[in-house]
Amino acid sequence: MRKRLIVALIFSIIVLAVGTVGCNNKPSTSNGISELLGVSMYVEKSQYPSNISKINVVWKNDTDKDLTFGNPFTIQKLVGNEWKALGNKGAVFTSIGHRVAPHSEMKHSYDIRLYSEKLERGTYRIVTDFLNALSPGNYNTYQLTANFTVK
């Protein structure tokens, strides 16, 4: 019983950490590929209409470890050569952790309306974080992006 309580507490801490770090606006280096080799995220379609409400992405874990990501995300628009974060209208996210098992894929849907009812034409990206647990209570946080175009 005590072991279950400790495991539940550790999982809760990880979920809370994902929820608090998931909405940063720091730029990431490349589309879909994280700094952790073997982890990627991509959108199911590369182009969307301006009135899109949700975008489905696929998380791909080709590592031997479990990954955890949360619901928080940001949307950035490419303006010139620079990514600019869209305002989120005071959006709040549920603090829940989604597990991506080793050597598997998982689909997840992001509600774009948290940022805009209608996106203008242009190039955008979803930015989100995930955790790679090293040991109980010890983990690394990485950032992923997935680019898409609005026509």
N, C-alpha and C positions, 0 to 999 in steps of 0.2 A: 504494500500500500504506500509506504513512504517513497519507494523508488518511483512509482507512478506519479506521485505528487511532485517529485523533483523533476521528472521528465516533462510534466505539464508546465511547471514553472519555467523551465529552460525554453520550451517551445513558445510560451507566452512572451518571454523577453525577446526572442528572435522576431516574432510577429510584430511586437511593438517597435522594435528597431527598424524593421522594413517600413512600417507606417510613418516613422518620423524622418527617415532619410530619403524616402522615395520621391520627394518633390523638389529636389534641388535643381538649380538652373545652370549648373556648370556644364560646359560643352563636353561632348565626348568625341573621340577621334574618328571612329569609322562606323558606317551603317551596318547595324545588325551583328557585329562581331565584338565580343567583349575582350577585356584584357586577359580573362581567364580562357586559355585555349580550350576549344571544344564546346563553348557555349555561344549560342546565337539566337536572334529573334528576328522574324521578318513578317511583313504584312502579307495577307492572303492575296490581295490585289494591289497593283502598283498605282492605279488611278481610281479616283472617286469623284462623284458629283459634289457640288458645293453644299448640298443639303444633307450630306451624310450624317448619320447620328451615331453610328458605332463602327469601329474598325476592329476586325479580327486579326490577331497576330498568332504566330506559332513560335513557341519557345522550344528550342532544340538543345538537349543536353547530351553531348557525346563524351562526357567524363564518367569516371567511376564513382562520383559522389552525388548525393542529393543536393538539389538547389532549392531555395525558397525565394519567392517574390511576392510582393503585396499588390494591393489595388492602386496605390498612388502612382501618378504619372504626370508628366507635363507635355505640352505640345509646343514645338518651336517652328517658326517659319523662317525660311531662307530669304534674307533681305540683302541683296547684293552678294557679298561673300561672307556674310555673318548670320549666325542663327540667333533669332530673337524669340524669347519666350512670350507666349500669349498669356494674358491675364486669365485667371480661373474663376472669376465671379464669386469668390468666397467658397469654392468647392471644398467639401470634406470627404474623406475616404474612410471606408470601413477598415479597421486594422485586422486583417486576416492574412494568413500566410498560405500561399499556393505552392505545393511541392511538385517539383519536376524530378522524377526518378532518374537514376543513371541510365544512359543510353536510351532515352525516350524523347517523345515530343508531346507538347501540350498546347491546346488552343486556348486563347483567352481573348475576351472582348473588352475594348475600352470605349467608354461613353464620351464621344467627342463634344457633346452638348454641354459638358461641364466647362468648356472653354469658349464655345461660340455656337450660336444657333445655325450659322451659315458661314462656312470658310470661304475666303476669297480664293481666286485662282492663284496657284503657286506651288512651291515645293515645301513640304512640312515633314516633321518627324515626331514620333512618339519617343519620349525619353523616360526611362524607368531604371530602377536599381534591383539587384538581386543579391542574396547572401549565399556564401559558400561556407558551411560550418567546418571548422578545423577540429574543434573539440567542444564539449558542452560549455556554452557561454563564450566561446572564442570563435569568431568568424571574420571573414573578409567581405567587404561590400564592393560590388562592381556595378558599372553602369552599361546599359544597352540602349541603342537607338534603332528605330525602324523607319525608313523614309517612305513617303507616299506623295503623290501629286493630286491636286484638286484641279479639275478642268471646268 
